Amino acid sequence: MTATKLQAPAATGGLRNAISDGLIVTERNLKRIPRIPELAIFAILQSVMFVLLFAFVFGGAIPLPGGGSYREFLLPGIFAQTIAFAAATTAIGITDDINKGILDRFRSLPMARSAVLSGRTLSDVIYNGGILVVLMLSGLAVGWRVHSSVLEFLAGVGLLLLFSFAMSWVGVWLGLSVPTVEVAQQVSFTTIFPLTFLSNIFVPPQTLPSWLQPVAEWNPASVLTSAVRELWGNPNPYVGNGFPAGQPVLLTLIWVVILLAVFAPLAVRRYRSMSR
């Protein structure tokens, strides 16, 4: 009687299979939203709370250099802040999947290894796109308006979603690098919260101390906010006439490339090391 050696199913190869498997994982992640609606509800409530607090409580005390509506100044920043926190959502989701053994199950299936990470990032982009729709409707209710063309509006939305994709890869790396969901949450908020507040999201950069103004102008969250404000014709005060002030859209794209070039390979390497 001969013994049969059991082997794990081999991963399928090819770009077509990788795309197909990635879409299946994307669908799996999106199905969690109606099953756990609290995830989306509280993410939306948090952002709407920022809108209401700053628009109605602090808005009258924050004058804009050159004038303009503070609410129109604020809303693009709220959108950018929400996108920046996409990394936290991804990190928590990845860590939760690891602790529940879901990633181990995926690795035992005959599927492309890249599908786990690409499916997670794509589903989070779609998830954040849905939250943006709700936030934009809330913004319209408090007085935010777009003063540019439809194409420029769509370009701003595309820029936000592209930045969301880059931040999702940051979240994948964070989620693969920490042991528990609680740690993932703490690390994500500890790193992203200063990123969004040391910026031009809530206040004009001119109001910051002089040594913080360059940090705020080159901050990825600030650059994204400035780019969206420029595309949508919202108030967009600058400190000077440097590169961030003159080319916010281009600098946002540069930041997207940098984030992807750094964190996507780190995330893939970390995932492969866990698979051994």
N, C-alpha and C positions, 0 to 999 in steps of 0.2 A: 504494500500500500504506500503510495507516494504522497508526500505532503505538498499541498498547493500553497505557494507564497502569495499572500494578499498584498496588493499595492494600491496606493491611493490613486484615484482617477487622474489621468494626465490632463493638464490644463490645455485648453484648445488654443490654437495660435491663429494669427492672421488679423489684419485690421478690421475686417468685416465682423469677425467673431468678437473682437474686443469691443467694438461699438455696440453690437447687439447685447452682449453681456452687461455693458455699462448702462444701457437703457433699461434693462431688467432691474438692475440694482437701483437705478434712479426711481423707477416705478415703485419698488419696494419701500424706499425711503419716503416717498410722497404719500403712500397709503397710511403712514403713521400719523399724518396731520389730522384727518377726520377721526381717527381712532383715539388720538390724544389732542383734542382741540385746545386744551389749556396752553399748549406750547405756543400756538399762534396768538391766542387771545392775550396772554400776558406780554408777549413781545410787542403787540400792537398797543396795548394799554400803556406800556412804559414809554413808548415814543409819543403817543398822544398826550400823555402827562407832561412831557417836556415841552411840547407845543403850547399847551394851555398855560403852564407855569411861566414860561419866558415871554409868551405873547401878551398875557393879561396882567401878570404880576410884576415882571421886571422890564417889560417892553417900554413902558413910559419913562423909565429912568436911564435908558441907554440910547443917547442920541447918535445918529450916524453922521460921520463926516461927509459933507456934501448933501445931506438930507436924504429923504426917501423913507419908505415904509419899513419899519423894523420887522414886521411880520413877513414881508417879502424877502427881507435879508435873512431872517431866521430859518424859514422852511427848507431851502436847499441844504442848510447846515444840518437840520434834523434828518433829512434824507441821507446825507453823507455819514452821519453818526450811526444811523441804523445799519448802513452797509458795512461800516467798520466793525460793528459788533457781530457781523456774520461769522467772524472767526470764532467767537465764543460759542455760537450755536453749533458750528461744525465740530469744535473740539469736544464739547459735551456729548454730542451724538456719537462720535467715534469712540470715546472712552467708554460710553455706556455699552456699545456693541462689543467692545473687547471684554468687558467684565461679564457680559451675558453669554460669552462664548460664540457669538454670531460670526465673528471674523474667522474663528477656527472652523466653523461649518462651511463658510465660503471657500476656505482654502482646501477643503476636502472634496469640493465639487469640480467637475471638468469645465472650468470657466477661466477666462483670462484674468490674471492677477491684477491687471490695471483696472478692471471693472469695479472693484471695491472702492477705490479712491476716486476714479472719475465719476462713478455713479453718485457718490456722496457729494462731491462738489457741484455737479450739475443739478441735483435735487435741491441743494441749498440755494443756488442761484434762482431757481423757479420759486422756491419758498419766499425768498427775500423780494422777488418781483411782486408777489401777491401782497406782501406787507406794504410795499411802496405804493401800490394802488390805493390801499386804505388810507395811508398817510396823505397822499395827494388829495383825496376827497376831503379829509379833515382840514388840510391846508386851505382848500377852496372855501370851506365853511368859515374860517377865521380871517379871510381876506387876502390870501396869497393868490397871485395871478402870474401867468406867463405872458411876456410882452414880445415874444419873438415868433418865428414861423413854426409850422408843424415839424418841418425837418430838423430845425434846431432843438425843438422840444424832444423829439425822438433821439437825437444825438446825445442829449443830456441823459435821457433814460438809459441809452446803451452804454454810456460811460459809467453810470452808477452800477449797472449789472456786470460790466467787465471788471470793475474794481471789486465787486462782490465775489466774483470768481477767484480773483487773486487772493483776497482775504480768506476765502474758504480753504485754500491750500495752506495758508498760515495755520488755520484751525486744525487741519488734518495733521500737520506736524506736531502741534501742541497736544492734540488728543492722543496721538501715538506715543507721546513722550512722558505722560503722567500716569500715575497708577489708578486713580479713582475719579469719579465724576465730580466729587467735591473739590478736589485739587484742580481739575480742569476748569471748573467755574471760577475758582479764586485766582488762578494764574491768568486766565483770559481777561477778567475784569480788571485785575491789577495792572496789566500791561496796556489794555486798550483804553481804559478810562482816562489816564493822563494824555494819551494821544488825541482824544477828542476834546479835552478841555484846554490843553495848551495849543489852541488853534483859533481860527477866525470863525468858528461855527456859531458861537453865542454872542461874541462881542467883536467890534472892529479891532484889528491888530494894533491900531494906534493907541488904544487904551491900555495895552500891556506894557510892562517895564521894557526899557530899550534893549536890555540883554536877552529878553524873551521874544522880541519881535522877529528876528531872523528864524528862530526855531518855529514860530507859528507860521511864517510865510512858506517855509520849505516842508513843513509837516505834510505827509500824504493826505491826511483828512482835510487840511486847509486847502491844499491844491485842488483836490476833488471838489470841495465846496465852491471855490473861486471859479473853477471851470464851469460848473453847473449854473452858477449865478450869471456868468458871462453869456452862456448859451441861451438862457431863459430871459435875459434882460432884467434881472433883479439887482438891487443895490449891491455893489461889489467894491467897497473901499480898500485901498492898498496903502502900505507904509511908504513904499518907494516905487522906482521904475525898473526894478531888477527883472530877472528871468521869470520868477514865479508870477509877478504882476503882468508881464507882457505875454507869456505863453502858458497859461494855466492848463489848457487842454493838452498841449504837447507834454508838459511836465507830468500830468496825470498818467498819460500813456507810458511815459518813461518809468514812473513808479510801478505801474502794473507789470511791466516787463521785468523790473528788478525783483519784485516780490515773487513772481512766478519762477524766475531764474534761480532764486535762492531757495525758496521753501518747497517748490514742487520736487526737485531732486532730493532734498533732505527728507521729505515725507516718504518718497518712494524707497529711499535707502533704509529708512527706519522700518517701513513695512516689510521689506525683504528680510531684514535681520530678524524680525519677529517670526518670519515664516520658516526659519531654519530649525 
